[in-house]
């Protein structure tokens, strides 16, 4: 079985030890302690990874890094709203609302080409 690696909450690439599902079933406490000490343990069935048991501390750190706080989202929203309230943005929206379908199509194609 190829070694599993992941980037832990400290930003380090770490190898995740593998444990057969049968061993997990028979020695849950030992495997749990291994996950708590090492951060994670891969659970395998027939040498194929099926799940990962992650310590609570590692889980919290990984989730926290990926979940913006309500304050972060509020700041992001306020900044976006402020950019939408400028005279230039208002003119752009008025132009878009008054544009013919063919004009909108040409603008969409032009924007798509810029992204390539």
Long-range contacts (C-beta under 8 A, 24 or more apart in sequence): 1-44, 1-47, 1-48, 1-49, 4-42, 4-49, 4-52, 6-40, 8-39, 8-40, 8-58, 8-61, 9-39, 9-57, 9-58, 9-61, 9-62, 9-65, 14-38, 14-39, 14-40, 16-40, 16-41, 16-42, 16-52, 17-41, 17-42, 18-42, 18-43, 18-44, 18-49, 19-43, 19-44, 20-44, 20-45, 21-45, 21-50, 24-53
